[in-house]
C-alpha cells in the first residue's frame, strides 16, 4: 500500500515536471510567417501555407505572428519587424522573399529562418524548401490527356518565371506521354508580381484557349487561377487546380489539383523549431518524398475513370522508381516535350 501511494505521488510529480517542461518549451518559441503577394486566403499557394500554420497552432496552442505582403517593399521591413517583436523563427513564403530573408538572417544569427520555393541561399540559420513541381505537373498532365475530348489542353501561368515554366514543361510531358500529337496551349499572365492576383486576366487567357479548342486547362497562377477556374466552369470545360486541393471550389468541374505540400513545409518548420529539431539546408520534396501529388476526393471522383486513375498511378510509381525522369526546366530551359 505504501509503495503504491509512493508510486502515485512520484507519477503525479513527474507529470507536473513534464507539463512545466512543455509550457517552458512552448514559451521559448515565437513563430512568424510572411505571406507572399495575393493574400493569405488566395485558395492556392498562400492558403496552403496557412493550412500548415493553422495545424501547428491547433496542435500546440502557439499563435503565429502573420503579415500579408501587398507590395514588394514590405518584405524586408516585415521580417525586421517580426524579429523586433521577438520572433525566434521566421518563415518567408515564396522565392520573391529570397533577398530579404538572406539579409535579415545574416543580421540575426540567433534567429531561425525558413523559406519556401528557394534552394540557392546559404546561411547556417536558414532552412530552404524546394519542390519538384515538374513531377506533380506531369501527373496532372497524364490526367488531362485522358480527360480531353479534343486533344487540345491549356496551361495558364502567373508570373513568367522559370519556376512556372517548370510547371508548364512537366505538364506538357505528362500530356504528350499519353497523346504525342496533343496540342498544349500556354500563356503567362504577366511579368510582374501583380500577375499572381489578376483573376480577370486569367479568365481572358482561359477563354482564348477554349476558343482554340482546349477543353482542360491547368492553372499555376496563384490568385489569378480563380479566374481561370471560373472561366472554365462557365464554358463547361474542365480546370486543374494547383498547390492546395482546389477540387472543392467547383465540384464536378475541376478534374484534379496538383498538390504542392507547402502546408507540410510550414508545419514542419515551426514544429521542428519548437521541438529543437530545426536544421538549416535545403529540403527538396518531390513525388517520392510526398511533396507533390494529384488530388482525388469526392469532389472529382465522378470525373476520374478507372483507366485514368490507373495511368496516373502508374506514372507516379514510375517516377518514384526512376523509370520516368521528368524534365526539370529550372535545370535546363530547353523543354524537350
C-alpha positions in Angstrom: 0.0 0.0 0.0 2.8 2.4 0.9 4.7 1.6 -2.2 1.6 2.1 -4.3 1.0 5.5 -2.7 4.6 6.5 -3.2 4.4 5.5 -6.8 1.3 7.6 -7.3 2.9 10.6 -5.7 6.1 10.2 -7.9 4.0 9.8 -11.0 2.0 13.0 -10.2 5.2 15.0 -9.5 6.7 13.7 -12.8 3.6 14.8 -14.6 3.9 18.3 -13.2 7.5 18.5 -14.3 6.5 17.3 -17.7 3.8 19.9 -18.0 6.2 22.6 -16.8 8.7 21.5 -19.4 6.2 21.6 -22.2 5.0 25.0 -21.1 8.5 26.4 -21.0 9.3 24.9 -24.4 6.2 26.5 -25.8 7.1 29.8 -24.3 10.6 29.6 -25.9 9.3 29.7 -29.5 7.7 32.8 -31.1 7.0 31.9 -34.7 6.2 34.3 -37.5 5.2 34.0 -41.2 5.4 36.5 -44.1 2.9 35.6 -46.8 3.5 36.3 -50.5 1.5 38.6 -52.8 -2.1 37.5 -53.3 -3.2 37.3 -49.7 -3.4 34.5 -47.1 -6.7 33.3 -48.5 -5.8 33.0 -52.2 -7.2 29.4 -52.2 -3.8 28.4 -53.6 -0.2 28.8 -52.6 -0.5 31.2 -49.6 -3.6 29.4 -48.3 -1.7 26.1 -48.4 0.9 27.6 -46.1 -1.8 29.0 -43.9 -3.2 25.5 -43.5 0.1 24.3 -42.2 0.3 27.3 -39.8 -3.2 26.6 -38.6 -2.4 22.9 -38.0 0.6 23.9 -35.9 -1.4 26.4 -33.8 -4.2 23.9 -33.3 -1.9 21.2 -32.1 0.4 23.3 -29.9 -1.7 26.3 -28.8 1.1 28.6 -30.0 -0.1 31.6 -32.0 1.9 32.6 -35.1 2.5 36.2 -36.0 1.4 36.9 -39.5 1.9 39.5 -42.2 0.4 39.7 -45.7 2.6 41.4 -48.3 0.8 43.8 -50.5 3.7 45.4 -52.3 7.3 44.5 -52.9 8.9 47.0 -50.5 7.2 45.4 -47.5 9.0 42.0 -47.3 12.3 43.0 -45.6 10.5 45.6 -43.4 8.1 42.9 -42.2 10.8 40.5 -41.4 12.7 43.0 -39.4 9.5 44.0 -37.6 8.9 40.3 -36.7 12.4 40.0 -35.3 12.0 43.2 -33.3 8.8 41.7 -31.8 10.8 38.8 -30.6 10.3 36.2 -33.3 12.5 33.2 -32.8 11.6 31.5 -36.2 10.5 33.4 -39.3 9.0 31.7 -42.4 9.1 33.6 -45.7 6.7 32.4 -48.4 7.8 32.5 -52.0 11.0 33.0 -54.0 10.5 36.7 -54.1 11.4 36.9 -50.4 14.9 35.4 -51.0 16.9 38.7 -50.9 15.0 40.0 -47.9 15.4 36.8 -45.9 19.1 36.4 -46.8 19.8 39.9 -45.5 17.7 39.7 -42.3 19.0 36.2 -41.5 22.6 37.4 -41.8 22.0 40.2 -39.4 20.2 37.9 -36.9 22.3 34.7 -36.5 20.5 33.7 -33.3 17.1 33.7 -35.0 15.9 30.8 -37.2 14.6 31.4 -40.7 12.9 29.3 -43.3 11.8 30.0 -46.8 9.6 28.2 -49.4 10.5 27.9 -53.1 14.1 28.8 -52.6 17.2 26.5 -52.8 20.2 28.7 -53.7 20.9 30.6 -50.5 23.5 29.6 -47.9 23.2 30.5 -44.2 23.7 28.5 -41.1 20.3 29.6 -39.6 18.2 29.2 -42.8 16.2 26.3 -44.0 15.0 26.2 -47.6 12.1 24.2 -49.1 12.1 23.5 -52.8 9.6 21.2 -54.7 9.7 19.1 -57.8 6.7 20.8 -59.3 7.5 19.3 -62.7 6.8 15.8 -61.3 3.4 16.7 -59.9 2.6 18.6 -63.1 3.5 15.5 -65.1 0.9 13.5 -63.2 -2.0 16.0 -63.8 -0.8 16.2 -67.5 -1.5 12.5 -67.8 -5.0 13.0 -66.3 -5.6 15.9 -68.7 -4.7 13.9 -71.8 -7.1 11.1 -70.7 -9.9 13.6 -70.0 -9.6 15.7 -73.1 -12.1 15.1 -75.9 -10.4 17.4 -78.4 -6.8 16.5 -78.0 -6.2 20.1 -77.0 -5.5 21.3 -73.5 -4.2 24.5 -71.9 -1.9 25.9 -69.3 -2.2 29.4 -67.7 0.7 30.5 -65.5 1.1 33.5 -63.3 4.3 35.5 -63.4 6.5 34.5 -66.3 9.5 33.0 -64.5 11.4 29.7 -64.7 9.6 28.2 -61.7 6.2 28.5 -63.5 7.8 27.3 -66.8 8.8 24.3 -64.8 5.1 23.6 -64.1 4.3 24.0 -67.7 7.0 21.8 -69.1 6.2 19.0 -66.7 2.5 19.3 -67.7 3.4 19.1 -71.4 5.5 16.0 -70.7 2.6 14.2 -69.0 0.1 15.1 -71.7 2.5 14.0 -74.5 3.2 10.7 -72.7 -0.4 9.8 -73.4 -1.1 11.6 -76.7 2.0 12.6 -78.6 0.0 14.7 -81.1 -1.9 16.7 -78.4 -1.8 20.5 -78.6 -0.9 22.2 -75.3 -1.6 26.0 -75.4 0.4 28.1 -72.9 0.0 31.6 -71.6 1.6 33.5 -68.8 -0.4 36.3 -67.1 2.4 38.9 -66.8 6.0 39.7 -65.9 5.5 41.4 -62.5 4.2 40.2 -59.1 0.7 41.6 -60.0 0.4 38.6 -62.3 -0.4 36.5 -59.2 -3.5 38.4 -58.4 -5.4 39.2 -61.7 -8.4 36.8 -62.0 -9.8 38.9 -64.9 -6.7 38.4 -67.0 -6.7 34.7 -66.0 -10.2 34.3 -67.3 -9.4 36.2 -70.5 -6.5 33.9 -71.3 -8.5 30.8 -70.5 -11.4 31.8 -72.8 -8.8 32.4 -75.6 -7.5 28.9 -75.2 -11.0 27.4 -75.0 -11.8 29.3 -78.3 -8.9 27.4 -79.8 -10.3 24.1 -78.7 -8.8 23.5 -75.3 -11.2 21.5 -73.0 -8.9 21.0 -70.0 -6.9 24.0 -68.6 -4.3 23.7 -65.8 -3.5 26.9 -63.9 -0.4 27.7 -61.8 -1.2 31.3 -61.2 -1.9 32.0 -57.5 -5.0 34.2 -57.0 -5.2 34.7 -60.8 -6.1 31.0 -61.1 -9.5 31.6 -59.6 -10.4 33.5 -62.8 -9.0 30.5 -64.8 -11.2 28.1 -62.9 -14.3 30.3 -63.2 -13.9 30.8 -67.0 -13.5 27.0 -67.5 -16.6 26.3 -65.4 -18.7 28.9 -67.2 -17.6 27.4 -70.5 -18.5 23.9 -69.5 -14.8 22.8 -69.6 -12.5 21.3 -67.0 -9.9 23.1 -64.9 -7.0 21.7 -63.0 -6.1 23.3 -59.6 -2.7 23.8 -58.1 -0.8 24.0 -54.7 -3.8 23.4 -52.4 -6.6 20.9 -53.2 -8.9 23.2 -55.2 -11.3 20.4 -56.2 -14.0 21.8 -53.9 -14.1 25.2 -55.5 -16.2 23.8 -58.3 -17.1 20.2 -57.7 -17.5 18.3 -60.9 -15.7 20.9 -63.0 -12.1 20.6 -61.6 -10.5 17.4 -62.9 -7.9 17.3 -60.2 -5.4 19.5 -58.4 -1.6 19.4 -58.4 -0.8 19.2 -54.7 2.3 21.1 -53.6 2.6 20.4 -49.9 3.6 23.9 -48.7 1.4 23.1 -45.7 3.9 20.4 -44.7 6.8 22.8 -45.1 5.1 25.4 -42.8 4.1 22.9 -40.2 7.5 21.2 -40.2 9.3 24.5 -39.9 7.5 25.5 -36.8 7.2 22.1 -35.2 10.9 21.3 -35.7 11.8 24.7 -34.2 9.5 24.0 -31.2 11.0 20.6 -30.6 14.6 21.6 -31.0 15.0 19.7 -34.3 15.4 22.7 -36.6 18.2 22.2 -39.2 19.5 24.5 -42.0 20.0 23.5 -45.6 17.7 22.5 -48.5 14.7 20.2 -48.3 13.8 19.0 -51.8 10.4 17.4 -52.0 9.0 15.5 -55.0 6.6 12.7 -55.6 8.8 10.2 -53.7 9.0 12.4 -50.7 5.3 13.2 -50.6 6.0 16.8 -51.6 3.8 16.8 -54.8 0.9 14.7 -55.9 -2.5 14.8 -57.5 -5.8 15.1 -55.7 -8.6 12.6 -55.7 -11.6 13.1 -53.5 -15.4 13.2 -53.5 -15.4 16.4 -55.5 -13.8 14.9 -58.6 -14.4 11.2 -58.2 -17.1 11.2 -60.9 -14.5 12.7 -63.4 -11.8 10.1 -62.8 -12.2 6.9 -64.8 -10.6 3.7 -63.7 -8.3 3.9 -66.8 -7.3 7.5 -65.9 -6.6 6.6 -62.3 -4.5 3.6 -63.3 -2.5 5.7 -65.8 -1.7 8.4 -63.3 -0.8 5.9 -60.5 1.4 4.1 -62.9 3.2 7.3 -63.9 3.5 8.1 -60.2 5.1 4.7 -59.5 7.4 5.1 -62.5 8.6 8.5 -61.3 9.4 7.1 -57.8 11.2 4.1 -59.3 13.2 6.2 -61.7 11.7 4.6 -64.8 10.4 8.1 -65.7 12.6 11.1 -65.3 10.6 14.3 -65.7 12.5 17.2 -67.3 13.3 20.0 -64.9 13.0 23.3 -66.7 15.0 25.1 -64.0 18.0 22.9 -64.7 17.6 23.0 -68.5 15.3 25.6 -70.1 15.1 23.6 -73.3 11.8 21.7 -72.6 12.1 18.5 -74.7 8.4 17.6 -75.0 
